Amino acid sequence: MALKRLTAADGAVYYASVGTDQHGQRFYVTCRYDDGSYCNFRDAKQMDAELCRQVGKGTFIHPSTKRLAFRELAAAFLEAKRDRVRPITLQGYEAHLTTHILPFFGGYELGKTDFRELIRGRKAADKFQGGFVNELKGRTYRNRPISYRQINKILTTLYSVMEFAVSEGYIAVNPVRAEDRPRESILPLDDPHRRPMAPIRVIPLTSIEPFIAAADPGLFRTLFTATLLTGMREGEILGLKWGDIDWQEELIHVRRGLAQLKGSRFGFFDPKTSKSSRTLPRDTELEDLTALDLFGALRAWKLASSKSDLGDLVFCRPDGRPLAREWIRERGFLPAIRRAKIAEVRFYDLRHTYVSLLIYLRRHPKEIADRVGHSSIAITMDVYGHLMEASPTVTHSKLEVRHGKL
């Protein structure tokens, strides 16, 4: 690289940095201040040294590249993702950007801003002070510090936005680094930033019949029965359509999910992974164990159910609107749990209960992974391996004794 002294048409002296960037492309950069005026020799020399440093690090972007504010970048990122990610994922991006990221970065301009320093802060006395990560650590949610797990999710969104900026040529290197992510594992157990993973709770086998009996007949009783006997994710069971049920072969095809978008809007999305698109055969052994009848419950519900406003949904509100998760929880799930005197569990724990029953029946982990739609058996083992180790052996005689056959 070289700093050249040149003369403009009006006789003004100016300086230009000339060299080859990290991609082998020649560049010519006139040394100017932010107001457009020419730099003096001392400042031009500093600018040339900075450009040389950027080329050496592989972060050089020509100043002529279009600059835009981070706020504009975020809007372009969301628009680019709108048709490429699930609605619930897009909502997560929007929430992170609106609540946390844009208030901090929104007005800064790409190409002029050291985002690395903005993210980690300035180093002083062997510690980084200020910066986005440290600010997140100081924020609260529902009167508690934001957990490190949530901070890392926010940083993942920021990483995705910056990766989009790299792909569009606005910056050369993503400024978000792995070392920016705080590690929960090094925190004391009583640190307020720790959030233990929600334990896997299951409804005990002896409590399943009382729970179903305690659910309001019709919608809720059928919904809970179907979830317990299929292990479908909440979005999958709410997105189930009558056309997905093969009555003759007694099969249920999982083809989509349903998510609540902003406000009262709902939208369908593709299953979580390729393995999530699956076909579930009727499991008579599981029905014997729980004393529940999946297809009998669905047939009765088909005769009594309302017509859905959104396609041909199996489960909808009496007025035809799709089911919202909070509505299910408050109107149907919690009342049934309380009436059955079961320790509080979540709707998602019906899926965990389903897996625990398959483990109780000594089903092979590969079959369990296929039935719940995990992308690999490793995920099933990671999540449910401890249940498999603790499961007793089940014999046919035990099932017969349970149902009074012996």
N, C-alpha and C positions, 0 to 999 in steps of 0.2 A: 504494500500500500504506500501511497505517496500523497503529500499535501502540496497542491499546486497553487501558485500565486497568479491570478489572472486579472485582466482589466475588462470591465464592462463597456458597452457602447457609449455610455455617458461619461466614461473616464474613471468610474469608481473602481477601486481595487477590491477584489474579493478572493476568497480561498475555496478550493474544492478538494474533497478527499476522493482519490481515484484508486481503484484496486480490484481484486477478484474475490467474490464471496465464497461461502463454504460449498456452493454448488458448482464452482468453476465459472460463474458468470461475471463478466466485467461490470462494474458499477461506477457511477459518477455522482457524487453528492455535494451539492453546493452548501457551504456552511452558513446557516442562517439562524437568527434568533427566532423565538416564537412569533414575534410581530412581523417577521418577513425581512427584516433588515439584515445586512451582511454582518457576519461575526468579525471581530478584530482578530489579529494573528494569534494572540494567546488563547482565546476561546476556540478558535478554529483548530488549533493544535490539540486542545483537550478533546474536541469533538472527534478528530481524526483518530486519536488514541482509543476513544470509546468504541468507535466503529471497528477498529482493529481487534479490540477485545471481543466484541460480539461475533466477528467472523471466526475468531479462534474458538469460541464456545459453540459455534454453530447456531447462534440465535439471531443473526443479522436479518433484518427485514428492511427493504429499501424504503426510505421516507416517502417516496412517491406512492407507495401502496396506500389504498384508501384507508383512512382512519375512521373509526366510529366509536361512540361511547359504549361502555359495557351494557348499558340498558338496551341499546339497539341490537347488540350481539345477542342478548338474552331473548329478545323478541324473535329474532331470526332463527335462533336455536329451537324455540318452541314451535315455530311454524314448520321447520324442517322435520321435527319429530312427530307432528300431529298425525300423520298417516303411517307412521313407522313403529309406534309403540302402542301398548294397550292403553285404553283411556285412564285406567287407574294409575298407570305409571306416569302418564302425562300430568295427571292431577298432582302427583307427588312432586314432579319437577316444578310445577307452577307454585305449589305451596312453599317449597324451599326457597325459590327465587323471590317470591313476594315477601315472605316473612323474614328471611335471614340475609340472603345474598345481595339483592338489589339495594336495600337500605345502606349497605356498606360499600359496594362497588359501583353502584349505578351510574354515577357521574364521571367516573374515570375513563380515560380514552386509551384504547389499544394503540400500541406503537409508541406512546409517550410515557407510559406508566410502568413502573417496576412492580408487577403484580406479585413477584416472589416476596418482596419485602412487605407488601400489603398483607399477604397471607400469613407469613410467619412473624412479622414485626422486626424491629431493629434490635441487633445484639448489643447488650450492655451488661458488663459485669458477668459474663458467661451465661447470661439469660436473654431470651428474646422478649422484648417488651412491646406491648401494643400488638397490632396485627389481628387479622380476622379470627384465627383459631383461638387466641386468648380472649377475644371479645365473646365468642360463643361460649367459652367456659364460664364466663361471668353472667350469662343470661339465665333466666329462669322460665319454667313452664309449669303452670299450676302450682306456683309457690315452691318449686323445687328446681335445683340446678339442672340444666339440660344434660342428659346422660352422654357419656362418651360415644355410646353406640349411635345415638341420634346425631351427634356432631359428625361422625364418620359418614352417615348417610347424606348429610348436607354437603360434605366435602366431595362425596361421589358425584353429586349433581354438579357442583362447581367444576370438577374434573371433566365431566361430559361436555359442559359448555365450552371450556377452554380447548378441549380436543376438537370440537366443532370449529373453533377459531383457527386452530392449526390447519385443519383440512381446507378452510376457506382462504388461507394465506394471509390472515391478519397478524398472526404471530408465528414464530418459527418453532418454539418449544413450549409444551404445556408447563405452566408454572406450578401446578399442583403436584406435590411429591408424596411418596409413600410415608416419608418421615414426618409429614405434617399431621398425620392421623394419630390422635392420642390413643394410648393403649390402656384399656380398662383393666387388663390383667395385672398391671403393676400397682394398682391403687389398693389402699387398705380396704378391708371388707366393709368398714363402716363409712367409707367416703360417699358423700351425697351424689357424686357423679356416676357411681356404679348403679347399674340396673340389672339385677340377676335375670337370666332368661326365665320366662314364664314356665313353670313346671308343667309336665304333661299330666293332665288330670283326666281320669276316666270315670264313667259311671259304673259302679260295681255291678256285676252280673245280676245279683239279687235285687238290685234297685231299678233295673231296666223296665220291667213290667209295671211297677208302681209309677215310674216317671211317665210312661206312655199313657197309662190310665189317668194320670193327673192332668195331662194336656187336654185343652179344649177339643172336643170332637170336631172332625172335619179338617179344616186347613192345617191347624197346628199339629194335631195327632198324626196326620198323614205325612206332613213335612218331616217331623222328627223320626217317624218310622223309616221313611225312605232314606234319610241321612244316615241313620244307624245301620241300615242293612246294605248300603252301597259305599259308605265312606267318602262320598263326593265332597269336594270343597264347597264352601258356602256359595261362591259365585257360580259354580257348576250346577248345583241343585236348583238355584234360583233361575238359571238360564235354561233349565230343562224344558223341552217342548213335548207335546203329546206325540208328535211325529217321531221323536227319538225312542219311543217305546215300541218294541216288537212284541206284541201280545201273544202271537202264536209260538214263537221260539222262547219267549220269556227272557228277553234281553233288553238292556238299557244302553243306549249309545251316548257317550259323553262327547259333545261336538262343539260346545261354546261355554262361555261364562257370561254373567250379567253383572254390571257394575253401576253404581249410582254416580252420576257425574255432578257437575255444579248444579246447585239448586235442586229441583225435583226431576231433572232429566236422568234417563237411564240409557245405557248402551251395551250392546253385545261386544264381546272380544273373543279372540281365539284362545283355546286352552293354553295353560301356562307353558307347557313344553310339548314337544312332539309326542312324548309318551303319555301326555295327559289326554290326548284324543284316544279313547279306549272304549271297549265294549264290555259291559258287566253282565255276566250270566246270573240267573237266579241261584242263590246259595241256600239250598234246602237244609243243609246241615246247620248253617248259621240261624236259619229260621226256627229249627227245632230247639236250638240252644236258648234262643231269646223268647220263644213262644210268640213270634210276630209273623205276619203274612204280608210280604211286600206287595205282590201283585193283587191280592185281595183288597188291600187298603187303597191301592191306586185305582182299581176298578170302581170301588164305591165312591171315591173322591171325584172321578170323572163324571159321574152322574149328578153330583151335587155342586161341582165347582162353577165359578163365574167365568164368563168369557173375558180373556185378557185383552187389554188395550195394546199390548206390545207383542204381536205375533200370537202364537198358540201356546203360551206358557202354561205349564202344569200348575204352578203355584202363583197365585196373585191375590190381591186384596178383594173383598166382596164387591168393591166398585170397579174392579178390572185393572186397577193400577198395579205395577210391579211391586214386589216386596222390598222394603228398605231394611237393612240389617238392624238398625236401632228399633224400628217398629216391631220386628220379630222378637227382639230381645225383651222389650218392655211389655208388649201385649201378650206374648205367648210363652217364651222360653223361661224367663225368670218366675212367672207365676206357677208354671208346672214344676220347676225345681223346688220352689218353696213348699208347694202343696205336698210333694213327694218326700219332703224333709231330707233332701240331698245336699251335701256340702256344695257351695256355689261352684259351678263350672261354667265354661263359655260354650257358645254354640259350636265353635270349632272343635271343642273337646268331644263332640259326637263322632267326629272323624277319628280322633285318637282312640275312642272307645271301640269303634269298628276294628281298628288295627289290633287292639288288645284282645278282642274276641277271636280274630284270626290266629293270633299267636297262641291263645288258649286252645284252639283247635289244632295246633301243631302244623299250621300251613307253612310251606317252604317260603323263605324270605323273598325269593324271586317272584312267587305268585303274589305275595303281599305287595311288592313294589309295583307289579303290573296292575293290580286292582286299584291302588291308590294313585297311580299315574306319576310315580317318581321317575325322574330321568335316568336313575341308575339304582342298583341294589345297594350301593354304598350309602346313599342318602337314607334309605330305609334302615340300614344297620346303625348309622350314626344317630338317628332320631329315636329308634325303638329297640336298639340292641339291649339296653338294660332290662326291658320288659321280657325279652326273649330269654335272658339268663335266669329271670325269676319265675318263669312260667312253669306250672306243674304239668305233668303229662295227663292228657285227657283220654279216657277210654270210653267205648260205647256204653259200657255199663253205668258210668257216671251220668251220662246224658239220660239213660233210661231211668235211673233212680230219681233224677231231678224231675222228670215228668210222670213219675208214679207208675212206670211200666214194670218195675220189679218190686 
